[in-house]
Amino acid sequence: MASVSLRLPDDVTQRLDHLVALTGRSKTFYMVEAICEHIDDLEDLYLAEQRMIDIRAGRTQTIPLEEVMKR
């Protein structure tokens, strides 16, 4: 497992500290949970943005829904 250094805003640190105190879980647990929860969305967003750039630049084409349904 890799180690990562992360700087958090003071308000986020306070919220995280409070959550840790309430639950007894580690800061690492909650940071990993937060990253895992959102990384899929970030990957999807990046892919969609790249596809839009490729479409606008003419490097790829869209397929009409009717054609997709036929396939």
CYANA upper distance limits for C-alpha pairs under 8 A (distance plus 0.5 A):
  8 LEU  CA     12 VAL  CA      6.73
  8 LEU  CA     13 THR  CA      6.56
  9 PRO  CA     13 THR  CA      6.80
 10 ASP  CA     14 GLN  CA      6.67
 11 ASP  CA     15 ARG  CA      6.77
 12 VAL  CA     16 LEU  CA      6.57
 13 THR  CA     17 ASP  CA      6.52
 14 GLN  CA     18 HIS  CA      6.63
 15 ARG  CA     19 LEU  CA      6.70
 16 LEU  CA     20 VAL  CA      6.64
 16 LEU  CA     27 LYS  CA      7.29
 16 LEU  CA     30 TYR  CA      8.35
 17 ASP  CA     21 ALA  CA      6.67
 17 ASP  CA     27 LYS  CA      7.94
 18 HIS  CA     22 LEU  CA      6.71
 19 LEU  CA     23 THR  CA      6.63
 20 VAL  CA     24 GLY  CA      5.83
 20 VAL  CA     25 ARG  CA      5.90
 20 VAL  CA     26 SER  CA      6.48
 20 VAL  CA     27 LYS  CA      6.87
 21 ALA  CA     25 ARG  CA      8.31
 25 ARG  CA     29 PHE  CA      7.08
 25 ARG  CA     30 TYR  CA      8.19
 26 SER  CA     30 TYR  CA      7.27
 27 LYS  CA     31 MET  CA      6.68
 28 THR  CA     32 VAL  CA      6.53
 29 PHE  CA     33 GLU  CA      6.65
 30 TYR  CA     34 ALA  CA      6.59
 31 MET  CA     35 ILE  CA      6.73
 32 VAL  CA     36 CYS  CA      6.54
 33 GLU  CA     37 GLU  CA      6.51
 34 ALA  CA     38 HIS  CA      6.96
 35 ILE  CA     39 ILE  CA      6.29
 36 CYS  CA     40 ASP  CA      7.98
 38 HIS  CA     42 LEU  CA      6.88
 39 ILE  CA     43 GLU  CA      6.60
 40 ASP  CA     44 ASP  CA      6.64
 41 ASP  CA     45 LEU  CA      6.59
 42 LEU  CA     46 TYR  CA      6.64
 43 GLU  CA     47 LEU  CA      6.65
 44 ASP  CA     48 ALA  CA      6.61
 45 LEU  CA     49 GLU  CA      6.63
 46 TYR  CA     50 GLN  CA      6.66
 47 LEU  CA     51 ARG  CA      6.65
 48 ALA  CA     52 MET  CA      6.69
 49 GLU  CA     53 ILE  CA      6.77
 50 GLN  CA     54 ASP  CA      6.73
 51 ARG  CA     55 ILE  CA      6.61
 51 ARG  CA     60 THR  CA      8.43
 52 MET  CA     56 ARG  CA      6.62
 53 ILE  CA     57 ALA  CA      6.60
 54 ASP  CA     58 GLY  CA      6.61
 54 ASP  CA     59 ARG  CA      5.52
 54 ASP  CA     60 THR  CA      6.18
 55 ILE  CA     59 ARG  CA      6.47
 55 ILE  CA     60 THR  CA      5.59
 55 ILE  CA     61 GLN  CA      6.39
 55 ILE  CA     62 THR  CA      7.87
 63 ILE  CA     67 GLU  CA      7.15
 63 ILE  CA     68 VAL  CA      7.31
 64 PRO  CA     68 VAL  CA      7.05
 65 LEU  CA     69 MET  CA      6.60
 66 GLU  CA     70 LYS  CA      6.80
 67 GLU  CA     71 ARG  CA      6.92
